[in-house]
Amino acid sequence: MSFFSQIDFNTLTEVDRAIYQFLHTNSAKIAYMRVREVANESHTSASSVMRFIRKMGYESFSEFKNDFKVEENHTALNYYGPDLLAAENFPDDLSTKLDLISDLIVPAENVIFCGVGASGNLCEYASRRLASIGYNTFALTDFTYPVTSKLRNTADNVLILLSVSGTTTEVVEVANTFHEILDCVTVAVTSQSTSSLALMTDHLLDYKVNVKKFNKHEDYTSQLPVLYLMELLIDLVKEKTESDFGT
């Protein structure tokens, strides 16, 4: 934390050093502690703790703790931001791809999101968000559903298939079914740009993510990059829809 990097050890007494050592070792707990607790744990007194805090430039212990809360929040944001949403985790032509796919969605008669498990949950979210701006859309997560019959006699359909691996059997089978249907454009959203799903669809929206599993079969991979892409895509569709209608 920045607090520890600003301390001049030459100005610290032995009591100050004891307090500093405790704070440095237990930094994750500071935001939730009281002055008396810090004093007890560092084997000093409450007045000594307060003198140390004021020596560091703080008016009160509450102000001191708030700095640690801010640092804690920044740490969380840095994990989810740069690690998962860094520019290098997305294709250089991401804007072009989003623009092209949004142009397909705007005139579409139906937009179907297809996925399994956590990807299926995101399909439901994306479908709901797109429906809220007036589009005929639904999430295909039940693969016994007669989707081809539902879309019979319709045109300008867009099928967006979500699969981190790009090899999810059910999703690949749906993509294969729609591969030869002229009135349906398919889009793969996957982290594997050379997967079977990516290769059999008309358009690819790819990203990079570390696949994480535990207990061998439990998937713990973050869906944040996919959520980010869906948010960008639907916001762009909304912007183009409003532009078309002059709103």
Secondary structure, 3 states (H helix, E strand, C coil): CHHHHCCCHHHCCHHHHHHHHHHHHCHHHHHHCCHHHHHHHHCCCHHHHHHHHHHCCCCCHHHHHHHHHHHHHHHHHHHHCHHHHCHHHCCCCHHHHHHHHHHHHCCCCEEEEECCCHHHHHHHHHHHHHHCCCCCEEEECCCCCCHHHHCCCCCCEEEEEECCCCCCHHHHHHHHHHCCCCCEEEEEEECCCCCHHHHHCCEEEECCCCCCEECCCEECCCCHHHHHHHHHHHHHHHHHHHHHCCC
